[in-house]
Amino acid sequence: MRIHRLLSLAVAAVMLASSGTASAATEAAGVAVRADRPGVYVLAGDDAYPEGIARDPGTPYFYVGSVTDGRIYRGDVRSPQTSVWLPGNAADGRTTAAGMKVDAAGRLIVAGGATGFVWVYDTRTGALLHRFATATPNSMLNDVAVAGNGDVYVTDSFQPTIYRIGATELRGGSGATAPLRPFLDLRGTGVVYTEGFNLNGITVTPDQRYLVVADYNDGVLHRVDLRRRTVKPIDLGGALVRGDGLLLRGRTLYAVSNADGDGDTVNVIRLDVRSGRGRLLARVTDPRLHGPSTAAFDGRDLLVVNFQYGAASPVLPYTVVRLTPDRGRPG
């Protein structure tokens, strides 16, 4: 009863915060939010632990996955409430859900963490189209990026491998399982895997020439040349960025982190990927952020997931928050 009451009060507070302009504290943090869309989206369930998010730009919808049981929520950017779109499904092997993206064909691609699977769902019907399985034991398939040609790249936080699913492998689909094939073995590249989470966030540069990946353990960003399959650390002038989710628009890289700054941070980086250099412009924070993991673009805004990984007493309800990191506290 007490939990229910606390949850109800929290939802009411979230609704109030989302209906008006940004709070004074938010303004002090230098973060703007759109007045015509909610500033906060609520995820039902006190065990959600939402990690990944994907925005379907052809619709008003976004998707959020739970690491607890693999459930997938769907939200409408115009409404503060979300609903469970796909419950956890042990038949698919989807007992957890991590990073995700929606591709140009409207397919939701979900990394399966320690399950070793990547699932592909039809966002119109919810049908399972494909399941890809790695043959590497003790994997942690963490995040997903979709290239302009439709190829999909997946990071593994526990094994030194980046995987690729070719665009042709995504055609059609009846739910059958296919191999998840390695694209690049990272051993000997300068990316050194140690205990804990290693490669995490991943994104493709606008020219489709490189991947940018984040080494969460070391606080280093790396550039992966897709043609030569070479890896080079990005020089940030001594700044460390322990990125989880990565988003790249033009030359501006957003790296969501629950470790940098005050632990509730979106790093804003000016990136010159061809030279392998970047400059940390700001570490944007906001009082609505609680252990964020990743984000998705919604226009010029970011939809940031409050994962709260490892929190003994997470702030309820779990939420996705909208912010525009065009200003921020200097890093």
C-alpha positions in Angstrom: 0.0 0.0 0.0 2.8 2.4 0.9 4.7 1.5 -2.3 1.5 2.1 -4.3 1.0 5.5 -2.7 4.6 6.6 -3.2 4.4 5.5 -6.9 1.1 7.4 -7.3 2.7 10.5 -5.8 5.7 10.2 -8.0 3.6 9.8 -11.1 1.6 12.9 -10.1 4.9 14.9 -9.7 6.1 13.7 -13.0 2.9 14.7 -14.7 3.2 18.2 -13.1 6.8 18.6 -14.2 6.0 17.6 -17.7 3.0 19.9 -18.2 4.8 23.2 -17.9 8.1 24.8 -18.7 11.4 23.5 -17.3 11.9 23.8 -13.5 14.2 26.5 -12.0 16.7 23.8 -11.2 16.6 22.6 -14.8 17.1 26.1 -16.1 20.1 26.5 -13.8 21.6 23.4 -15.3 21.3 25.0 -18.7 18.9 22.5 -20.3 15.9 23.5 -22.3 12.8 21.3 -22.9 10.1 21.6 -25.5 6.9 23.1 -24.1 4.7 21.3 -26.6 5.8 17.8 -25.6 6.1 16.1 -22.2 9.4 16.6 -20.4 9.1 13.2 -18.7 7.7 9.8 -19.8 6.7 7.2 -17.2 7.5 3.5 -17.4 5.2 1.3 -15.4 6.6 -1.2 -12.9 9.0 -0.8 -10.0 11.4 -3.4 -11.5 11.7 -1.9 -15.0 15.4 -1.0 -15.0 15.1 0.4 -18.5 18.4 0.4 -20.5 17.9 0.9 -24.2 15.8 3.2 -26.3 14.9 3.5 -30.0 13.0 6.3 -31.7 11.0 5.4 -34.9 11.2 8.6 -36.9 8.4 7.6 -39.2 5.9 7.5 -36.4 5.3 9.2 -33.0 6.6 6.1 -31.2 9.7 5.2 -29.2 10.6 1.9 -27.6 12.4 1.2 -24.3 13.7 -2.2 -23.1 13.9 -3.6 -19.6 17.0 -5.6 -18.5 14.9 -7.3 -15.8 12.8 -9.6 -18.0 13.1 -8.3 -21.5 9.8 -6.5 -21.7 9.6 -3.7 -24.3 7.7 -0.5 -23.7 6.2 1.7 -26.4 5.7 5.4 -25.9 4.1 8.1 -27.9 6.2 11.3 -27.8 3.0 13.3 -27.4 1.9 11.5 -24.2 3.7 11.2 -20.8 2.4 7.6 -20.3 3.9 4.5 -21.9 2.7 0.9 -22.1 4.2 -2.6 -22.4 4.3 -3.4 -26.1 6.0 -6.8 -25.8 6.1 -8.6 -22.5 9.3 -10.6 -21.6 9.4 -13.7 -23.8 11.4 -16.7 -22.7 10.3 -18.5 -25.9 12.3 -16.0 -27.9 15.0 -16.1 -25.3 14.3 -12.4 -24.6 14.7 -12.4 -20.9 16.6 -9.1 -21.0 16.8 -6.2 -23.4 19.7 -3.8 -23.8 20.6 -1.4 -26.6 18.1 -1.0 -29.5 17.5 0.8 -32.7 14.7 1.1 -35.3 16.0 0.9 -38.9 14.7 2.5 -42.0 12.3 -0.4 -42.7 10.6 -0.1 -39.3 12.3 -3.0 -37.7 13.2 -2.9 -34.0 16.6 -4.4 -33.4 17.4 -5.4 -29.8 20.7 -6.5 -28.2 20.2 -9.2 -25.7 23.0 -8.7 -23.2 24.1 -12.0 -21.6 21.6 -14.0 -23.6 23.9 -13.8 -26.6 20.9 -13.0 -28.9 19.9 -10.1 -31.1 16.2 -10.0 -32.0 14.5 -8.2 -34.8 10.8 -7.3 -34.5 8.3 -5.8 -36.9 7.1 -2.6 -35.2 3.8 -2.7 -37.0 2.8 -6.2 -35.7 5.2 -7.1 -33.0 6.2 -10.3 -34.8 9.6 -11.7 -34.4 11.4 -11.5 -37.8 14.9 -12.8 -37.0 17.0 -14.0 -34.1 20.8 -13.9 -34.3 22.9 -15.9 -31.9 26.6 -15.5 -31.2 28.7 -18.6 -30.9 30.9 -16.9 -28.3 30.2 -17.9 -24.7 30.0 -15.3 -21.9 29.1 -12.5 -24.2 27.3 -9.2 -23.2 25.7 -7.8 -26.3 25.2 -4.3 -25.3 24.4 -1.7 -27.9 23.4 -1.4 -31.6 24.1 1.0 -34.4 22.5 1.0 -37.9 24.5 2.2 -40.9 23.1 4.1 -43.8 23.3 1.0 -46.0 21.2 -1.0 -43.5 24.0 -3.0 -41.9 23.8 -3.4 -38.1 26.8 -3.3 -35.7 26.7 -4.7 -32.2 29.1 -4.2 -29.3 30.1 -6.9 -26.8 31.1 -5.6 -23.4 32.6 -8.8 -22.2 34.2 -10.2 -25.4 36.6 -8.2 -27.6 34.4 -8.4 -30.7 32.2 -6.1 -32.8 29.5 -8.0 -34.7 27.8 -7.1 -37.9 24.4 -8.1 -39.4 24.3 -7.4 -43.1 21.3 -5.6 -44.5 20.5 -8.6 -46.7 20.3 -10.8 -43.6 17.4 -8.6 -42.4 15.1 -9.1 -45.4 11.9 -11.0 -44.9 11.9 -13.1 -41.7 10.0 -15.9 -40.1 11.6 -15.8 -36.6 14.4 -18.3 -37.5 17.7 -18.2 -35.8 20.9 -17.3 -37.7 24.5 -16.8 -36.7 25.6 -13.5 -35.3 28.9 -13.0 -37.2 32.0 -11.2 -35.9 33.0 -8.1 -37.9 36.1 -7.2 -36.0 38.3 -9.0 -33.5 39.6 -6.3 -31.2 42.5 -8.2 -29.8 45.8 -6.5 -30.6 44.0 -3.2 -31.6 44.8 -1.2 -28.5 41.3 -1.8 -27.1 42.2 -3.8 -24.0 39.4 -5.8 -22.3 39.5 -6.1 -18.6 37.0 -7.0 -15.9 33.8 -5.1 -16.0 32.1 -3.4 -19.0 34.4 -2.6 -21.9 33.0 -1.5 -25.2 29.5 -0.1 -24.7 27.9 2.7 -26.8 28.3 2.7 -30.6 27.3 5.0 -33.5 28.1 5.4 -37.2 29.5 8.7 -38.5 27.4 10.7 -41.0 29.8 9.9 -43.9 29.4 6.1 -43.1 33.1 5.7 -43.0 33.6 5.0 -39.3 32.1 3.7 -36.1 32.6 5.6 -32.9 32.7 3.3 -29.9 32.9 4.0 -26.2 35.2 2.0 -23.8 33.3 2.4 -20.5 36.1 1.0 -18.4 38.8 3.2 -19.7 36.9 6.4 -20.5 38.3 6.3 -24.1 36.4 6.8 -27.3 37.7 4.9 -30.4 37.3 5.3 -34.1 36.8 2.1 -36.1 37.5 2.4 -39.9 34.8 0.3 -41.6 36.9 -0.2 -44.7 40.3 -1.0 -43.2 39.0 -2.5 -40.0 41.5 -0.5 -38.0 41.0 1.1 -34.6 42.3 4.4 -33.3 41.7 6.2 -30.0 40.1 9.6 -30.3 42.2 12.3 -28.7 40.0 14.3 -26.3 42.8 16.4 -25.0 43.1 14.4 -21.8 39.4 14.4 -21.0 37.9 11.0 -20.0 34.4 10.1 -21.3 32.9 6.9 -19.8 30.2 6.7 -22.4 27.2 4.4 -22.3 24.9 5.4 -25.1 26.3 7.5 -28.0 24.5 9.7 -30.4 26.1 11.6 -33.3 24.6 14.5 -35.2 26.9 16.2 -37.7 30.1 16.8 -35.7 28.4 16.9 -32.3 28.7 13.7 -30.2 26.4 13.1 -27.2 27.8 10.5 -24.7 25.4 9.6 -21.9 27.1 8.5 -18.7 26.3 7.5 -15.2 29.9 7.9 -14.2 31.1 11.2 -15.6 30.5 14.5 -13.9 28.0 14.1 -11.1 27.0 10.7 -12.4 23.9 12.0 -14.2 25.5 13.4 -17.3 25.3 13.9 -21.1 28.7 14.7 -22.4 28.7 17.1 -25.4 31.8 16.6 -27.6 32.8 18.5 -30.8 34.3 15.7 -32.9 36.6 15.8 -35.9 36.5 12.1 -36.6 38.8 12.2 -39.7 41.7 13.6 -37.6 40.8 11.4 -34.7 40.3 14.4 -32.3 37.5 15.8 -30.3 36.9 18.5 -27.6 34.6 18.1 -24.6 32.4 21.1 -24.7 30.1 20.4 -21.7 28.9 17.9 -19.2 25.2 18.6 -19.2 23.2 17.6 -16.1 19.6 17.9 -15.0 17.8 17.1 -11.7 15.5 14.7 -13.6 18.4 12.5 -14.6 19.0 9.4 -12.4 21.7 7.0 -13.5 21.1 7.5 -17.2 22.2 4.9 -19.7 21.5 6.1 -23.3 19.3 8.3 -25.4 17.6 8.7 -28.7 17.0 11.8 -30.9 13.5 13.3 -31.1 14.0 16.3 -33.4 16.7 18.4 -31.7 15.8 16.9 -28.3 17.3 13.9 -26.6 15.1 11.3 -24.9 17.3 10.0 -22.1 16.7 6.8 -20.2 17.0 6.7 -16.4 18.5 3.2 -16.0 19.6 3.5 -12.4 21.9 0.4 -12.8 22.8 -1.0 -9.4 20.7 1.4 -7.4 19.5 -0.2 -4.1 16.6 2.2 -3.8 15.8 3.5 -7.4 13.8 6.7 -7.8 10.3 5.6 -8.8 8.7 5.6 -11.2 11.3 4.8 -13.9 11.3 7.5 -16.5 12.6 8.8 -19.8 13.3 12.5 -19.8 13.4 15.0 -22.6 16.1 17.6 -22.8 17.9 19.8 -25.2 21.6 19.9 -24.4 22.3 23.1 -26.4 23.8 24.6 -23.2 25.4 23.1 -20.2 27.9 23.2 -17.4 31.4 23.3 -18.7 33.3 20.0 -18.3 
